[in-house]
Amino acid sequence: QMQLVENGGGSVQTGGSLKLSCAVTGRTTCTDRLGWYRQAPGKEREFVAALPGFWCSGATVYADSVRDRFTISRANAENILYLQMTIRKPADTAIYYCNIGGTSGDWGRGTQVTVYS
């Protein structure tokens, strides 16, 4: 059974940075892309970034709203997914979710990121 546990959320000032992590337990394959989504207050969950599964090759993709500010990465040997964020907008305030396998796949419980100016 897949288990995803996020860490690293918190309060951050505009202009600051924050790094989220997601520890993944369970067997993954190269068809299981690793990703981050977020849900802002009063809005639907939206895609943030994704890359190929652990030890797998392929493209990394970002939402337009975070490209050049966020970096998704992974630690293959530790089964950990990361999201390095440079915060420039209060609109980055959201619950951030770790995901494997897209919207029909597995989800973590989320970690809150709150941006203040």
LUMFI-796739 format. One record per atom (N, C-alpha, C): residue number from 0; residue in one letter; chain; atom name; x, y, z. Coordinates in Angstrom, 3 decimals. Example, Ala and Ser with C-alpha at 12.3 -4.5 7.8 and 13.67 -1.06 7.14 Angstrom:
! LUMFI-796739
<i 0 aa A ch A at N u 13.190 v -5.690 w 7.800>
<i 0 aa A ch A at CA u 12.300 v -4.500 w 7.800>
<i 0 aa A ch A at C u 13.200 v -3.300 w 7.800>
<i 1 aa S ch A at N u 12.850 v -2.250 w 7.080>
<i 1 aa S ch A at CA u 13.670 v -1.060 w 7.140>
<i 1 aa S ch A at C u 12.900 v 0.030 w 7.870>
END
This chain:
! LUMFI-796739
<i 0 aa Q ch A at N u 0.847 v -1.186 w 0.000>
<i 0 aa Q ch A at CA u 0.000 v 0.000 w 0.000>
<i 0 aa Q ch A at C u 0.887 v 1.242 w 0.000>
<i 1 aa M ch A at N u 0.545 v 2.184 w -0.848>
<i 1 aa M ch A at CA u 1.333 v 3.392 w -0.976>
<i 1 aa M ch A at C u 1.029 v 4.354 w 0.165>
<i 2 aa Q ch A at N u 2.094 v 4.960 w 0.691>
<i 2 aa Q ch A at CA u 1.925 v 5.978 w 1.720>
<i 2 aa Q ch A at C u 2.815 v 7.155 w 1.376>
<i 3 aa L ch A at N u 2.229 v 8.357 w 1.432>
<i 3 aa L ch A at CA u 2.960 v 9.577 w 1.129>
<i 3 aa L ch A at C u 2.803 v 10.522 w 2.310>
<i 4 aa V ch A at N u 3.923 v 11.019 w 2.824>
<i 4 aa V ch A at CA u 3.886 v 11.896 w 3.988>
<i 4 aa V ch A at C u 4.686 v 13.157 w 3.687>
<i 5 aa E ch A at N u 3.970 v 14.284 w 3.673>
<i 5 aa E ch A at CA u 4.617 v 15.569 w 3.392>
<i 5 aa E ch A at C u 5.151 v 16.210 w 4.664>
<i 6 aa N ch A at N u 6.200 v 16.999 w 4.481>
<i 6 aa N ch A at CA u 6.760 v 17.789 w 5.560>
<i 6 aa N ch A at C u 7.325 v 19.080 w 4.994>
<i 7 aa G ch A at N u 7.529 v 20.059 w 5.874>
<i 7 aa G ch A at CA u 8.225 v 21.268 w 5.464>
<i 7 aa G ch A at C u 7.366 v 22.495 w 5.295>
<i 8 aa G ch A at N u 6.058 v 22.352 w 5.448>
<i 8 aa G ch A at CA u 5.202 v 23.519 w 5.325>
<i 8 aa G ch A at C u 5.396 v 24.489 w 6.484>
<i 9 aa G ch A at N u 4.789 v 25.654 w 6.356>
<i 9 aa G ch A at CA u 4.886 v 26.647 w 7.414>
<i 9 aa G ch A at C u 4.563 v 28.024 w 6.881>
<i 10 aa S ch A at N u 4.929 v 29.036 w 7.654>
<i 10 aa S ch A at CA u 4.714 v 30.422 w 7.252>
<i 10 aa S ch A at C u 5.997 v 30.985 w 6.666>
<i 11 aa V ch A at N u 5.866 v 31.723 w 5.588>
<i 11 aa V ch A at CA u 7.039 v 32.262 w 4.905>
<i 11 aa V ch A at C u 6.694 v 33.647 w 4.368>
<i 12 aa Q ch A at N u 7.640 v 34.531 w 4.458>
<i 12 aa Q ch A at CA u 7.441 v 35.888 w 3.973>
<i 12 aa Q ch A at C u 7.665 v 35.944 w 2.473>
<i 13 aa T ch A at N u 6.949 v 36.825 w 1.816>
<i 13 aa T ch A at CA u 7.171 v 37.054 w 0.389>
<i 13 aa T ch A at C u 8.642 v 37.393 w 0.156>
<i 14 aa G ch A at N u 9.227 v 36.690 w -0.798>
<i 14 aa G ch A at CA u 10.651 v 36.843 w -1.050>
<i 14 aa G ch A at C u 11.488 v 35.771 w -0.402>
<i 15 aa G ch A at N u 10.869 v 34.989 w 0.459>
<i 15 aa G ch A at CA u 11.583 v 33.921 w 1.130>
<i 15 aa G ch A at C u 11.510 v 32.627 w 0.357>
<i 16 aa S ch A at N u 12.015 v 31.574 w 0.973>
<i 16 aa S ch A at CA u 11.999 v 30.272 w 0.323>
<i 16 aa S ch A at C u 11.581 v 29.202 w 1.321>
<i 17 aa L ch A at N u 11.135 v 28.103 w 0.777>
<i 17 aa L ch A at CA u 10.669 v 26.985 w 1.594>
<i 17 aa L ch A at C u 10.891 v 25.715 w 0.791>
<i 18 aa K ch A at N u 11.245 v 24.643 w 1.481>
<i 18 aa K ch A at CA u 11.446 v 23.370 w 0.797>
<i 18 aa K ch A at C u 10.537 v 22.322 w 1.420>
<i 19 aa L ch A at N u 9.684 v 21.760 w 0.594>
<i 19 aa L ch A at CA u 8.794 v 20.693 w 1.026>
<i 19 aa L ch A at C u 9.418 v 19.343 w 0.690>
<i 20 aa S ch A at N u 9.094 v 18.364 w 1.496>
<i 20 aa S ch A at CA u 9.532 v 17.008 w 1.206>
<i 20 aa S ch A at C u 8.349 v 16.055 w 1.309>
<i 21 aa C ch A at N u 8.468 v 14.934 w 0.641>
<i 21 aa C ch A at CA u 7.427 v 13.907 w 0.666>
<i 21 aa C ch A at C u 8.108 v 12.551 w 0.715>
<i 22 aa A ch A at N u 7.939 v 11.860 w 1.819>
<i 22 aa A ch A at CA u 8.494 v 10.521 w 1.966>
<i 22 aa A ch A at C u 7.495 v 9.514 w 1.408>
<i 23 aa V ch A at N u 7.977 v 8.683 w 0.507>
<i 23 aa V ch A at CA u 7.104 v 7.724 w -0.169>
<i 23 aa V ch A at C u 7.426 v 6.308 w 0.291>
<i 24 aa T ch A at N u 6.403 v 5.616 w 0.743>
<i 24 aa T ch A at CA u 6.534 v 4.213 w 1.129>
<i 24 aa T ch A at C u 5.671 v 3.387 w 0.207>
<i 25 aa G ch A at N u 6.247 v 2.357 w -0.357>
<i 25 aa G ch A at CA u 5.504 v 1.522 w -1.296>
<i 25 aa G ch A at C u 6.246 v 1.422 w -2.607>
<i 26 aa R ch A at N u 5.833 v 0.474 w -3.375>
<i 26 aa R ch A at CA u 6.523 v 0.201 w -4.629>
<i 26 aa R ch A at C u 5.990 v 1.085 w -5.744>
<i 27 aa T ch A at N u 6.878 v 1.711 w -6.461>
<i 27 aa T ch A at CA u 6.490 v 2.546 w -7.592>
<i 27 aa T ch A at C u 7.102 v 1.995 w -8.869>
<i 28 aa T ch A at N u 6.545 v 2.389 w -9.977>
<i 28 aa T ch A at CA u 7.068 v 1.991 w -11.278>
<i 28 aa T ch A at C u 7.324 v 3.239 w -12.107>
<i 29 aa C ch A at N u 7.892 v 3.060 w -13.265>
<i 29 aa C ch A at CA u 8.191 v 4.212 w -14.121>
<i 29 aa C ch A at C u 6.938 v 4.810 w -14.759>
<i 30 aa T ch A at N u 5.816 v 4.171 w -14.626>
<i 30 aa T ch A at CA u 4.582 v 4.793 w -15.103>
<i 30 aa T ch A at C u 3.981 v 5.712 w -14.042>
<i 31 aa D ch A at N u 4.537 v 5.679 w -12.833>
<i 31 aa D ch A at CA u 4.013 v 6.490 w -11.730>
<i 31 aa D ch A at C u 4.806 v 7.794 w -11.631>
<i 32 aa R ch A at N u 4.301 v 8.817 w -12.278>
<i 32 aa R ch A at CA u 4.976 v 10.102 w -12.172>
<i 32 aa R ch A at C u 4.774 v 10.673 w -10.775>
<i 33 aa L ch A at N u 5.785 v 11.385 w -10.297>
<i 33 aa L ch A at CA u 5.766 v 12.002 w -8.969>
<i 33 aa L ch A at C u 5.417 v 13.475 w -9.131>
<i 34 aa G ch A at N u 4.535 v 13.965 w -8.302>
<i 34 aa G ch A at CA u 4.132 v 15.345 w -8.505>
<i 34 aa G ch A at C u 3.694 v 16.067 w -7.250>
<i 35 aa W ch A at N u 3.520 v 17.346 w -7.416>
<i 35 aa W ch A at CA u 2.984 v 18.220 w -6.373>
<i 35 aa W ch A at C u 1.769 v 18.954 w -6.935>
<i 36 aa Y ch A at N u 0.762 v 19.041 w -6.101>
<i 36 aa Y ch A at CA u -0.429 v 19.826 w -6.396>
<i 36 aa Y ch A at C u -0.645 v 20.769 w -5.216>
<i 37 aa R ch A at N u -1.515 v 21.750 w -5.410>
<i 37 aa R ch A at CA u -1.844 v 22.630 w -4.297>
<i 37 aa R ch A at C u -3.304 v 23.061 w -4.387>
<i 38 aa Q ch A at N u -3.839 v 23.405 w -3.220>
<i 38 aa Q ch A at CA u -5.218 v 23.895 w -3.170>
<i 38 aa Q ch A at C u -5.260 v 25.133 w -2.296>
<i 39 aa A ch A at N u -5.563 v 26.252 w -2.917>
<i 39 aa A ch A at CA u -5.677 v 27.522 w -2.206>
<i 39 aa A ch A at C u -7.071 v 27.645 w -1.602>
<i 40 aa P ch A at N u -7.226 v 28.479 w -0.603>
<i 40 aa P ch A at CA u -8.548 v 28.639 w 0.025>
<i 40 aa P ch A at C u -9.612 v 29.035 w -0.993>
<i 41 aa G ch A at N u -10.693 v 28.294 w -1.018>
<i 41 aa G ch A at CA u -11.809 v 28.611 w -1.904>
<i 41 aa G ch A at C u -11.597 v 28.233 w -3.354>
<i 42 aa K ch A at N u -10.503 v 27.536 w -3.640>
<i 42 aa K ch A at CA u -10.218 v 27.157 w -5.028>
<i 42 aa K ch A at C u -10.057 v 25.646 w -5.145>
<i 43 aa E ch A at N u -10.077 v 25.193 w -6.390>
<i 43 aa E ch A at CA u -9.895 v 23.770 w -6.634>
<i 43 aa E ch A at C u -8.404 v 23.423 w -6.604>
<i 44 aa R ch A at N u -8.139 v 22.164 w -6.392>
<i 44 aa R ch A at CA u -6.765 v 21.691 w -6.396>
<i 44 aa R ch A at C u -6.172 v 21.862 w -7.786>
<i 45 aa E ch A at N u -4.930 v 22.315 w -7.853>
<i 45 aa E ch A at CA u -4.296 v 22.547 w -9.144>
<i 45 aa E ch A at C u -2.915 v 21.914 w -9.193>
<i 46 aa F ch A at N u -2.505 v 21.590 w -10.386>
<i 46 aa F ch A at CA u -1.202 v 21.006 w -10.638>
<i 46 aa F ch A at C u -0.101 v 22.035 w -10.410>
<i 47 aa V ch A at N u 1.015 v 21.571 w -9.829>
<i 47 aa V ch A at CA u 2.168 v 22.442 w -9.611>
<i 47 aa V ch A at C u 3.364 v 21.967 w -10.444>
<i 48 aa A ch A at N u 3.760 v 20.735 w -10.257>
<i 48 aa A ch A at CA u 4.935 v 20.224 w -10.961>
<i 48 aa A ch A at C u 4.947 v 18.701 w -10.893>
<i 49 aa A ch A at N u 5.679 v 18.077 w -11.840>
<i 49 aa A ch A at CA u 5.796 v 16.626 w -11.837>
<i 49 aa A ch A at C u 7.067 v 16.209 w -12.564>
<i 50 aa L ch A at N u 7.556 v 15.048 w -12.179>
<i 50 aa L ch A at CA u 8.703 v 14.478 w -12.867>
<i 50 aa L ch A at C u 8.560 v 12.947 w -12.888>
<i 51 aa P ch A at N u 9.452 v 12.263 w -13.593>
<i 51 aa P ch A at CA u 9.332 v 10.807 w -13.687>
<i 51 aa P ch A at C u 9.522 v 10.133 w -12.324>
<i 52 aa G ch A at N u 9.076 v 8.892 w -12.232>
<i 52 aa G ch A at CA u 9.202 v 8.143 w -11.001>
<i 52 aa G ch A at C u 10.646 v 7.899 w -10.601>
<i 53 aa F ch A at N u 10.834 v 7.402 w -9.381>
<i 53 aa F ch A at CA u 12.177 v 7.150 w -8.861>
<i 53 aa F ch A at C u 12.977 v 6.281 w -9.828>
<i 54 aa W ch A at N u 14.179 v 6.722 w -10.098>
<i 54 aa W ch A at CA u 15.143 v 6.019 w -10.942>
<i 54 aa W ch A at C u 14.745 v 6.045 w -12.423>
<i 55 aa C ch A at N u 13.702 v 6.756 w -12.776>
<i 55 aa C ch A at CA u 13.200 v 6.742 w -14.141>
<i 55 aa C ch A at C u 13.573 v 8.027 w -14.869>
<i 56 aa S ch A at N u 13.581 v 7.967 w -16.180>
<i 56 aa S ch A at CA u 13.929 v 9.134 w -16.983>
<i 56 aa S ch A at C u 12.683 v 9.692 w -17.657>
<i 57 aa G ch A at N u 12.787 v 10.969 w -18.040>
<i 57 aa G ch A at CA u 11.660 v 11.608 w -18.694>
<i 57 aa G ch A at C u 11.634 v 13.090 w -18.408>
<i 58 aa A ch A at N u 10.561 v 13.717 w -18.795>
<i 58 aa A ch A at CA u 10.473 v 15.170 w -18.703>
<i 58 aa A ch A at C u 9.955 v 15.637 w -17.343>
<i 59 aa T ch A at N u 10.431 v 16.796 w -16.950>
<i 59 aa T ch A at CA u 9.912 v 17.500 w -15.786>
<i 59 aa T ch A at C u 9.016 v 18.624 w -16.285>
<i 60 aa V ch A at N u 7.865 v 18.770 w -15.681>
<i 60 aa V ch A at CA u 6.926 v 19.805 w -16.128>
<i 60 aa V ch A at C u 6.483 v 20.656 w -14.938>
<i 61 aa Y ch A at N u 6.187 v 21.912 w -15.241>
<i 61 aa Y ch A at CA u 5.752 v 22.868 w -14.235>
<i 61 aa Y ch A at C u 4.516 v 23.615 w -14.720>
<i 62 aa A ch A at N u 3.691 v 24.018 w -13.779>
<i 62 aa A ch A at CA u 2.615 v 24.949 w -14.089>
<i 62 aa A ch A at C u 3.234 v 26.306 w -14.426>
<i 63 aa D ch A at N u 2.586 v 27.046 w -15.298>
<i 63 aa D ch A at CA u 3.113 v 28.357 w -15.698>
<i 63 aa D ch A at C u 3.287 v 29.278 w -14.494>
<i 64 aa S ch A at N u 2.415 v 29.147 w -13.526>
<i 64 aa S ch A at CA u 2.427 v 30.056 w -12.378>
<i 64 aa S ch A at C u 3.631 v 29.865 w -11.464>
<i 65 aa V ch A at N u 4.314 v 28.724 w -11.586>
<i 65 aa V ch A at CA u 5.443 v 28.468 w -10.685>
<i 65 aa V ch A at C u 6.761 v 28.258 w -11.426>
<i 66 aa R ch A at N u 6.690 v 28.174 w -12.726>
<i 66 aa R ch A at CA u 7.924 v 27.952 w -13.504>
<i 66 aa R ch A at C u 8.926 v 29.045 w -13.190>
<i 67 aa D ch A at N u 10.157 v 28.692 w -13.055>
<i 67 aa D ch A at CA u 11.272 v 29.596 w -12.742>
<i 67 aa D ch A at C u 11.293 v 30.029 w -11.276>
<i 68 aa R ch A at N u 10.320 v 29.577 w -10.485>
<i 68 aa R ch A at CA u 10.321 v 29.884 w -9.048>
<i 68 aa R ch A at C u 10.398 v 28.621 w -8.203>
<i 69 aa F ch A at N u 9.799 v 27.547 w -8.667>
<i 69 aa F ch A at CA u 9.763 v 26.286 w -7.938>
<i 69 aa F ch A at C u 10.630 v 25.268 w -8.660>
<i 70 aa T ch A at N u 11.222 v 24.371 w -7.899>
<i 70 aa T ch A at CA u 12.015 v 23.281 w -8.465>
<i 70 aa T ch A at C u 11.610 v 21.969 w -7.819>
<i 71 aa I ch A at N u 11.192 v 21.035 w -8.633>
<i 71 aa I ch A at CA u 10.847 v 19.708 w -8.141>
<i 71 aa I ch A at C u 12.054 v 18.795 w -8.326>
<i 72 aa S ch A at N u 12.292 v 17.950 w -7.356>
<i 72 aa S ch A at CA u 13.424 v 17.019 w -7.445>
<i 72 aa S ch A at C u 13.107 v 15.779 w -6.629>
<i 73 aa R ch A at N u 13.965 v 14.804 w -6.709>
<i 73 aa R ch A at CA u 13.741 v 13.561 w -5.995>
<i 73 aa R ch A at C u 15.067 v 12.995 w -5.521>
<i 74 aa A ch A at N u 15.008 v 12.212 w -4.442>
<i 74 aa A ch A at CA u 16.151 v 11.456 w -3.944>
<i 74 aa A ch A at C u 15.817 v 9.986 w -4.148>
<i 75 aa N ch A at N u 16.381 v 9.400 w -5.163>
<i 75 aa N ch A at CA u 15.982 v 8.053 w -5.565>
<i 75 aa N ch A at C u 16.231 v 7.008 w -4.472>
<i 76 aa A ch A at N u 17.387 v 7.050 w -3.869>
<i 76 aa A ch A at CA u 17.740 v 6.024 w -2.897>
<i 76 aa A ch A at C u 16.894 v 6.117 w -1.631>
<i 77 aa E ch A at N u 16.415 v 7.337 w -1.325>
<i 77 aa E ch A at CA u 15.626 v 7.537 w -0.110>
<i 77 aa E ch A at C u 14.116 v 7.549 w -0.368>
<i 78 aa N ch A at N u 13.724 v 7.479 w -1.632>
<i 78 aa N ch A at CA u 12.295 v 7.568 w -1.983>
<i 78 aa N ch A at C u 11.655 v 8.847 w -1.431>
<i 79 aa I ch A at N u 12.310 v 9.967 w -1.666>
<i 79 aa I ch A at CA u 11.798 v 11.251 w -1.199>
<i 79 aa I ch A at C u 11.648 v 12.197 w -2.387>
<i 80 aa L ch A at N u 10.549 v 12.879 w -2.408>
<i 80 aa L ch A at CA u 10.244 v 13.896 w -3.414>
<i 80 aa L ch A at C u 10.339 v 15.257 w -2.744>
<i 81 aa Y ch A at N u 10.882 v 16.234 w -3.463>
<i 81 aa Y ch A at CA u 11.058 v 17.573 w -2.911>
<i 81 aa Y ch A at C u 10.380 v 18.625 w -3.788>
<i 82 aa L ch A at N u 10.095 v 19.753 w -3.167>
<i 82 aa L ch A at CA u 9.658 v 20.936 w -3.903>
<i 82 aa L ch A at C u 10.323 v 22.143 w -3.250>
<i 83 aa Q ch A at N u 11.289 v 22.710 w -3.950>
<i 83 aa Q ch A at CA u 11.959 v 23.921 w -3.489>
<i 83 aa Q ch A at C u 11.201 v 25.114 w -4.047>
<i 84 aa M ch A at N u 10.782 v 26.011 w -3.152>
<i 84 aa M ch A at CA u 9.925 v 27.118 w -3.582>
<i 84 aa M ch A at C u 10.575 v 28.467 w -3.254>
<i 85 aa T ch A at N u 10.583 v 29.346 w -4.224>
<i 85 aa T ch A at CA u 10.902 v 30.754 w -3.986>
<i 85 aa T ch A at C u 9.581 v 31.495 w -4.007>
<i 86 aa I ch A at N u 9.245 v 32.074 w -2.877>
<i 86 aa I ch A at CA u 7.912 v 32.646 w -2.715>
<i 86 aa I ch A at C u 7.929 v 34.113 w -3.115>
<i 87 aa R ch A at N u 7.071 v 34.468 w -4.060>
<i 87 aa R ch A at CA u 6.968 v 35.863 w -4.481>
<i 87 aa R ch A at C u 5.547 v 36.383 w -4.428>
<i 88 aa K ch A at N u 4.598 v 35.499 w -4.164>
<i 88 aa K ch A at CA u 3.205 v 35.907 w -4.241>
<i 88 aa K ch A at C u 2.421 v 35.367 w -3.050>
<i 89 aa P ch A at N u 1.541 v 36.176 w -2.484>
<i 89 aa P ch A at CA u 0.622 v 35.628 w -1.474>
<i 89 aa P ch A at C u -0.257 v 34.528 w -2.055>
<i 90 aa A ch A at N u -0.410 v 34.520 w -3.378>
<i 90 aa A ch A at CA u -1.223 v 33.479 w -4.025>
<i 90 aa A ch A at C u -0.598 v 32.094 w -3.902>
<i 91 aa D ch A at N u 0.634 v 32.019 w -3.443>
<i 91 aa D ch A at CA u 1.246 v 30.713 w -3.198>
<i 91 aa D ch A at C u 0.725 v 30.065 w -1.914>
<i 92 aa T ch A at N u -0.051 v 30.805 w -1.140>
<i 92 aa T ch A at CA u -0.660 v 30.227 w 0.058>
<i 92 aa T ch A at C u -1.616 v 29.120 w -0.340>
<i 93 aa A ch A at N u -1.385 v 27.931 w 0.193>
<i 93 aa A ch A at CA u -2.204 v 26.784 w -0.187>
<i 93 aa A ch A at C u -1.798 v 25.587 w 0.669>
<i 94 aa I ch A at N u -2.595 v 24.556 w 0.568>
<i 94 aa I ch A at CA u -2.175 v 23.249 w 1.073>
<i 94 aa I ch A at C u -1.495 v 22.542 w -0.103>
<i 95 aa Y ch A at N u -0.299 v 22.067 w 0.128>
<i 95 aa Y ch A at CA u 0.480 v 21.412 w -0.923>
<i 95 aa Y ch A at C u 0.418 v 19.901 w -0.717>
<i 96 aa Y ch A at N u 0.086 v 19.204 w -1.790>
<i 96 aa Y ch A at CA u -0.102 v 17.763 w -1.745>
<i 96 aa Y ch A at C u 0.922 v 17.046 w -2.612>
<i 97 aa C ch A at N u 1.465 v 15.997 w -2.068>
<i 97 aa C ch A at CA u 2.335 v 15.096 w -2.814>
<i 97 aa C ch A at C u 1.448 v 14.078 w -3.539>
<i 98 aa N ch A at N u 1.857 v 13.697 w -4.730>
<i 98 aa N ch A at CA u 1.017 v 12.810 w -5.545>
<i 98 aa N ch A at C u 1.870 v 11.823 w -6.332>
<i 99 aa I ch A at N u 1.344 v 10.631 w -6.470>
<i 99 aa I ch A at CA u 1.960 v 9.633 w -7.359>
<i 99 aa I ch A at C u 0.885 v 9.120 w -8.286>
<i 100 aa G ch A at N u 1.153 v 9.188 w -9.569>
<i 100 aa G ch A at CA u 0.245 v 8.600 w -10.534>
<i 100 aa G ch A at C u -0.859 v 9.505 w -11.033>
<i 101 aa G ch A at N u -0.745 v 10.790 w -10.838>
<i 101 aa G ch A at CA u -1.747 v 11.704 w -11.343>
<i 101 aa G ch A at C u -2.979 v 11.775 w -10.469>
<i 102 aa T ch A at N u -4.014 v 12.439 w -10.993>
<i 102 aa T ch A at CA u -5.187 v 12.725 w -10.171>
<i 102 aa T ch A at C u -5.934 v 11.478 w -9.730>
<i 103 aa S ch A at N u -5.775 v 10.377 w -10.422>
<i 103 aa S ch A at CA u -6.426 v 9.130 w -10.010>
<i 103 aa S ch A at C u -5.499 v 8.248 w -9.185>
<i 104 aa G ch A at N u -4.347 v 8.784 w -8.831>
<i 104 aa G ch A at CA u -3.349 v 8.003 w -8.098>
<i 104 aa G ch A at C u -3.435 v 8.188 w -6.600>
<i 105 aa D ch A at N u -2.282 v 8.175 w -5.934>
<i 105 aa D ch A at CA u -2.205 v 8.248 w -4.483>
<i 105 aa D ch A at C u -1.799 v 9.654 w -4.034>
<i 106 aa W ch A at N u -2.312 v 10.022 w -2.845>
<i 106 aa W ch A at CA u -2.102 v 11.376 w -2.339>
<i 106 aa W ch A at C u -1.604 v 11.348 w -0.900>
<i 107 aa G ch A at N u -0.807 v 12.357 w -0.566>
<i 107 aa G ch A at CA u -0.520 v 12.600 w 0.826>
<i 107 aa G ch A at C u -1.632 v 13.426 w 1.445>
<i 108 aa R ch A at N u -1.506 v 13.707 w 2.740>
<i 108 aa R ch A at CA u -2.530 v 14.479 w 3.436>
<i 108 aa R ch A at C u -2.347 v 15.970 w 3.264>
<i 109 aa G ch A at N u -1.214 v 16.377 w 2.775>
<i 109 aa G ch A at CA u -0.983 v 17.790 w 2.520>
<i 109 aa G ch A at C u -0.230 v 18.485 w 3.630>
<i 110 aa T ch A at N u 0.409 v 19.583 w 3.253>
<i 110 aa T ch A at CA u 1.113 v 20.417 w 4.220>
<i 110 aa T ch A at C u 0.808 v 21.877 w 3.890>
<i 111 aa Q ch A at N u 0.488 v 22.642 w 4.912>
<i 111 aa Q ch A at CA u 0.046 v 24.018 w 4.729>
<i 111 aa Q ch A at C u 1.230 v 24.960 w 4.522>
<i 112 aa V ch A at N u 1.121 v 25.793 w 3.503>
<i 112 aa V ch A at CA u 2.086 v 26.871 w 3.281>
<i 112 aa V ch A at C u 1.318 v 28.184 w 3.324>
<i 113 aa T ch A at N u 1.740 v 29.075 w 4.192>
<i 113 aa T ch A at CA u 1.077 v 30.365 w 4.345>
<i 113 aa T ch A at C u 2.080 v 31.470 w 4.059>
<i 114 aa V ch A at N u 1.745 v 32.333 w 3.119>
<i 114 aa V ch A at CA u 2.631 v 33.415 w 2.717>
<i 114 aa V ch A at C u 2.143 v 34.722 w 3.321>
<i 115 aa Y ch A at N u 3.041 v 35.473 w 3.935>
<i 115 aa Y ch A at CA u 2.692 v 36.781 w 4.470>
<i 115 aa Y ch A at C u 3.653 v 37.819 w 3.910>
<i 116 aa S ch A at N u 3.163 v 39.049 w 3.823>
<i 116 aa S ch A at CA u 3.986 v 40.113 w 3.239>
<i 116 aa S ch A at C u 4.581 v 41.014 w 4.305>
END
